[in-house]
């Protein structure tokens, strides 16, 4: 994907956000306005980080992540597309595709011999986070399977228990990523 195409995609997405924000304002849907603004900030930060770190992700992955964010948060949440049958399933399948594509891209970056140190550090931290959260997700699926098919009660609170377990993993992952960030930084610089 060329830089010009990525710029065009960004402009189109910003225009869509502007139109939807006006619509939400006219509807007095202030919670959805906040979600849309946070989503817009998120994709802007992603674009900025990609530019600052000399194309941290390739442009195709950046574009897909930005479109996915728009479809899930802006369309799904703010415009109630989740009420459309199978919309949520479509996005979850797409997120699996994106996750694998991103992992393959990260692997390719590590296979290169000439990757700068800052970029490697960012990728190591992202990889650690994703690996940790992936293991937590697989564990929750195992618990669900044991409860559902073997009659266990691993997920005592159902969804609440699963979300608390996932949040706990998130907290631990963030703690360790901070620890390793300073450890890696100290050893490299």
C-alpha positions in Angstrom: 0.0 0.0 0.0 1.4 3.4 -0.9 1.7 6.3 1.5 -0.8 8.2 -0.7 -3.4 5.5 -0.3 -2.9 5.5 3.4 -3.4 9.3 3.5 -6.6 8.9 1.5 -7.9 6.2 3.9 -7.2 8.5 6.8 -9.0 11.4 5.2 -12.0 9.2 4.4 -12.1 7.9 7.9 -11.8 11.3 9.5 -14.6 12.5 7.2 -16.8 9.6 8.4 -16.0 10.4 12.0 -16.9 14.1 11.5 -20.3 13.1 9.9 -21.0 10.6 12.7 -20.0 13.1 15.4 -22.4 15.7 14.0 -25.2 13.0 13.9 -24.5 12.0 17.5 -24.5 15.6 18.6 -27.8 16.2 16.9 -29.1 13.0 18.7 -27.7 14.4 22.0 -26.0 11.0 22.5 -23.2 12.3 24.7 -21.9 8.9 25.8 -21.5 7.8 22.2 -19.8 11.1 21.4 -17.3 10.4 24.1 -16.7 6.9 22.7 -16.4 8.2 19.2 -13.9 10.9 20.3 -11.8 8.4 22.2 -11.9 6.1 19.2 -10.7 8.9 17.0 -7.9 9.7 19.4 -6.9 6.1 19.4 -6.6 5.8 15.6 -4.8 9.2 15.5 -2.3 7.9 18.1 -1.8 4.7 16.1 -1.1 6.7 13.0 1.3 9.0 14.9 3.2 6.1 16.5 3.5 4.4 13.1 5.0 7.6 11.7 7.2 8.4 14.7 8.7 4.9 14.8 9.5 4.8 11.1 6.5 2.7 10.1 6.3 0.5 13.2 3.7 -1.5 11.3 3.4 -1.7 7.6 0.8 0.5 6.1 -1.6 -2.3 5.2 -1.8 -3.4 8.8 -2.1 0.1 10.0 -5.0 0.7 7.6 -6.7 -2.5 8.7 -6.4 -1.7 12.4 -7.8 1.8 11.8 -10.8 0.5 9.8 -11.4 -2.3 12.4 -11.4 0.3 15.2 -13.9 2.4 13.3 -16.2 -0.5 12.5 -16.2 -1.8 16.0 -16.4 1.3 18.1 -17.9 4.0 15.8 -20.3 1.8 13.8 -20.8 -1.1 16.2 -21.2 0.8 19.5 -22.1 4.4 18.5 -24.4 3.5 15.6 -25.8 0.3 17.1 -24.5 -2.0 14.3 -24.1 -4.7 17.0 -27.9 -5.0 16.7 -27.3 -6.4 13.2 -27.3 -10.2 13.3 -23.8 -11.6 13.1 -22.1 -8.2 13.1 -20.3 -9.0 16.3 -19.3 -12.5 15.0 -17.9 -10.9 11.8 -15.8 -8.5 13.8 -14.5 -11.3 16.1 -13.5 -13.4 13.1 -11.8 -10.4 11.5 -10.0 -9.7 14.8 -8.5 -13.3 14.7 -7.4 -12.6 11.1 -5.8 -9.3 12.2 -4.1 -10.9 15.2 -2.5 -13.6 13.1 -1.4 -11.2 10.4 0.1 -8.9 13.1 1.9 -11.8 14.7 3.3 -12.9 11.3 4.4 -9.3 10.6 6.2 -9.1 14.0 7.9 -12.4 13.3 9.1 -11.0 10.0 10.5 -8.0 11.7 12.6 -10.1 14.1 13.9 -12.2 11.3 15.4 -9.1 9.7 19.0 -8.5 10.8 18.8 -4.7 10.5 16.0 -3.7 12.8 16.8 -0.7 15.0 16.9 -1.2 18.8 13.9 1.0 19.6 11.7 -0.8 17.1 12.8 -4.2 18.6 12.1 -3.0 22.1 8.5 -1.9 21.1 7.9 -5.3 19.4 9.2 -7.3 22.3 6.9 -5.5 24.7 3.9 -5.9 22.3 4.7 -9.6 21.9 5.0 -10.1 25.6 1.6 -8.5 26.2 -0.2 -10.3 23.4 1.3 -13.7 24.4 0.3 -13.2 28.0 -3.3 -12.1 27.2 -3.5 -14.9 24.6 -2.6 -17.5 27.2 -5.2 -16.0 29.6 -7.8 -16.3 26.9 -7.0 -19.9 26.1 -7.2 -20.7 29.8 -10.6 -19.1 30.0 -11.7 -21.2 27.0 -10.5 -24.3 28.8 -12.4 -23.4 32.0 -15.5 -22.7 29.8 -15.2 -26.1 28.2 -14.7 -27.9 31.5 -17.8 -26.2 32.9 -19.9 -26.7 29.8 -19.0 -30.3 28.9 -17.7 -31.9 32.1 -19.9 -30.2 34.7 -17.2 -28.4 36.6 -17.7 -25.0 38.1 -14.4 -23.3 37.2 -16.1 -20.1 36.1 -18.0 -19.6 39.3 -19.4 -16.2 38.3 -19.7 -16.9 34.6 -19.0 -13.8 32.6 -18.1 -11.8 35.6 -15.5 -14.4 36.7 -14.1 -14.5 33.2 -13.8 -10.8 32.9 -12.2 -10.4 36.4 -9.7 -13.1 35.5 -8.9 -11.4 32.2 -8.6 -8.0 34.0 -6.2 -9.6 36.5 -4.1 -10.9 33.7 -4.1 -7.5 32.1 -2.9 -5.9 35.4 -0.1 -8.5 35.8 0.9 -8.1 32.1 1.1 -4.3 32.3 3.2 -4.6 35.5 5.7 -7.0 33.9 5.8 -5.0 30.7 6.9 -1.9 32.7 9.5 -4.0 34.5 10.9 -5.4 31.3 10.8 -2.1 29.5 13.2 -0.6 32.1 15.3 -3.8 32.1 15.6 -3.8 28.3 16.2 -0.1 28.2 18.9 -0.3 30.9 20.7 -3.1 29.0 20.5 -1.3 25.6 21.3 2.3 26.4 
